[in-house]
Amino acid sequence: MTTSNHIQLGKTLWSIANDLRGAMNADDFRDYMLSLLFLRYLSDNYEAAARKRLKEEYPTPNGNGGKAPLSAWYESKPVKEVQDLENYMRRHVYYVIKPQYLWNNIVHLAKTQSKELLSTLQQGFKYIENHSFESSFQGLFSEINLDSDKLGKTYEERNKKLCTIIQRIAEGINQFSTDVDALGDAYEYLIGQFAAGSGKKAGEFYTPQPVSDILSAIVTLDSQDPSQGEKKRINQVLDFACGSGSLLLNIRRRMRELGGTLGKMYGQEKNITTYNLARMNMLLHGVGVSEFEIYHGDSLLNDWSILREMNPTQKKEFDAVVANPPFSYRWEPSEAMATDFRFKDYGLAPKSAADFAFLLHGFHFLSKEGTMAIILPHGVLFRGGSEERIRKKLLKDGNIDTVIGLPANLFFSTSIPVCILVLKKCKKFDDVLFINAAEHYQKGKRQNVLLPEHIQKIVDTYRERREEPRYSRRVSMEEIEKNEYNLNLSRYVSTATEEETIDLSEVNRELVALEDAIRQARETHNQFLRELGLPPI
């Protein structure tokens, strides 16, 4: 299935969502739509594996009253054979779904307008959360309330509404050949579309794909000398404000396209709804349960046990750290946080803006050979007080490698321009590369857009550490020190065009010549008038 077909599938599903959600807001309907798409993926993947295992024993789709074919096999076999199959599936597919909860059976209930649909779906979601996987996926569907009045005031109304939604989704998906990549891409497309309808709330879970592409490209290049090309392997990658997980998945996709390998992905997310989106997103993209770990918690409090190891020899470190944390987030650091191992050498970020607190959190867990890329508001480049002290230490320690200024209005959540800071614990170059890409974009209806050529220009400039007038420049630490460690992009790379120098004596000569030409033209004109017997002017 081609990429354009993947997008078309996403558009088809988005059109269905718009038709069906009625008065329900985009955020609420998103959870229903994406959860059902997730169930479809789990079911397809499970049935394909069962078909491969059972071979000629697998029932044909016909003759089972429209239900999932696997249900006929379950009904015809003794308990021991059923258990053997499920044990096999846990080893090879890593999860089990009972036939009555498979997508094909749910669609059958929807098509027949069965009164059992809603209760079966509720039981199915509970089963997947608590019994399908060896590892815990409790709360995966915690934000989906099938008893909500938004679906209908009575059980019958809610059941009928769900029948319609599921039938339409099934019809939409059946127009396409849906492999893992197709459903994964459709899921990502829908997340983006729902983000567009969520306004400022979108910042909680969505990083625009072009910005995600830039971060992914940067952290997959050689850390010491990016001009050497891409890394062959990344052992561990961390996104401590992972939203729906798309940035982690982007790094995984990029490593696979480059022929490299990625060990394990780690993500942390505070918002429960978004945390569930991230877990679904991982599984929907075919990521095995042993290949990722998503934690629900607060990165600023550092409440994830695997990151709380105080012994430096056992500290968890990551080859790549990426993040798009909430901009200028207000926080309440306790007095004890001043001695926290992440902040004690730098001081605390101000209560009014936790930007540097997020940065220092991720930077602490960066390996010596790793690269960190984080999206932040421009204020971190020049604000004074405690932020200036943190910025100064990072610069003096040689940890800030590159500052990339992006255009305004790229995000659904804010119209302000943002920057990408690239940090390293051990870097080869003793200067700082500034890239001012603020004027390189395509204007869109609601948001500005970075086209592939804009992304490639940023990545190539970073890779080659290239200098270009009005775009990029390598700046010495001496010059930064003279500017009192202010990193405001316009100080180092101005996009303003220089006004042409005006030569006043040359302007005077041109005016004199112009007056002579006017005088000669007037004399010629008057001569013609006299010859015609008319008075001159």
RARA-V912270 format. One line per field, one symbol per residue. ss: DSSP state (A for helix, B for strand, O for the rest). phi: phi as a letter, one per 40 degrees, with the letter a starting at -180 (. if undefined). burial: 1 if it has 9 or more other ideal C-beta (glycine too) atoms within 8 Angstrom, else 0. Layout:
# RARA-V912270
ss = ???
phi = ???
burial = ???
This chain:
# RARA-V912270
ss = OOAAAAAAAAAAAAAAAAAAOOOOOAAAAAAAAAAAAAAAAAAAAAAAAAAAAAAAAOOOOOOOOOOOAAAAAAAAOOAAAAAAAAAAAAAAOOBOOOAAAOAAAAAAAAAOOOOOAAAAAAAAAAAAAAAABOOOOOOOOOOOOOOOOOOOOOAAAAAAAAAAAAAAAAAAAAOOOOOAAAAAAAAAAAAAAAAAAAAAAAAAOOOOAAAAAAAAAAAABOOOOAAAOBOOBBBBBBBOOOOOOAAAAAAAAAAAAOOOBBBBBBBBBOOAAAAAAAAAAAAAOOOOOOOBBBBBOOOOOOOOAAAOOOOAAAOOOBBBBBBOOOOOOOOOOOAAAAAOOOOOOOOOOOOOOOAAAAAAAAAAOBBBBBBBBBBBBAAAAOOOOAAAAAAAAAAAOOOBBBBBBOOOOOOOOOOOOBBBBBBOOOOOOOOBBBBBOOOOOBOOOOOOBOOAAAAAAAAAAAAAOOOBOOOBBBBOAAAAAAOOOOOOAAAAOOOOOOOOOOOAAAAAAAAAAAAAAAAAAAAAAAAAAAAOOOOOO
phi = .cdccdcccdccccccdccccfcccccccdcccccccccccdcdccccccccccfcccccccgbggccdccccdccbcdccccccccccccbbgabbcdcbcdccccdccccfcccdccccccccccccbbcbcccbcgdbccbbccccccicbdcccccccdcdccccccccccbcbcdccccccccccdccccccbfcccccabbddccccccccccccdccbdcchcccabcabbbcacfcgcccccccccccccgcbbcabbbbacccccdcdccccccccgcccccaabbcibcccfccdcbbcccdcbccbbcabbabcccfccbbccccccbdccbccbgcccccacdcccdcdccdccccbcbbbbcaccdccaccgccccccccdcccgcccabbcbccfcbccacccbbbbbbacbbcccbbcbbbccbbabcbcbbcbccdccccccccccccfcbadgbaacbccccccccfgcbddccbbcccccccccccccccccccccccccccccccccccccccgbccb
burial = 100011111111111110011000011111111111111111111110111011000110000100111111110000000100110111001111111011111111111001001101111111111001100010111001010000110000111111111111110110010101111111111111111101000111111111111111111111100100001001011111111111111111111100010101111111011111111111111010100101111011010101000000000111111111101110101000110100100101100011111111111011000111111111111010011111111110001111111110011110001111111110100001111111011000001111100110111111101000001101101011000011111001101000000000001000000000000001001100110000000
